[in-house]
Amino acid sequence: MAKNRQLIIPAVILGIVLIVIAIVYWVSTASGLPSFFPGHQAGSSTHHVKHGIAAFLLGLACFVFAWFQTGPAGG
């Protein structure tokens, strides 16, 4: 995998944002989600656990990607 050190900071920021989104999905009901979130339903009392898990795993993947980009540039 080619190393691109310019992608480390954006990957870490995206990872943090995705983990925050996962927490919002886990804590809020479907009616309490922001209207631009997938799964928002007015008057619904369900939680979107699977959406939260997906966002969390994508956030972890961004951290792993950033970690691999910090390694030595040799090949």
Helices and strands as residue ranges (DSSP letters): G 5-7, H 8-27, H 49-69
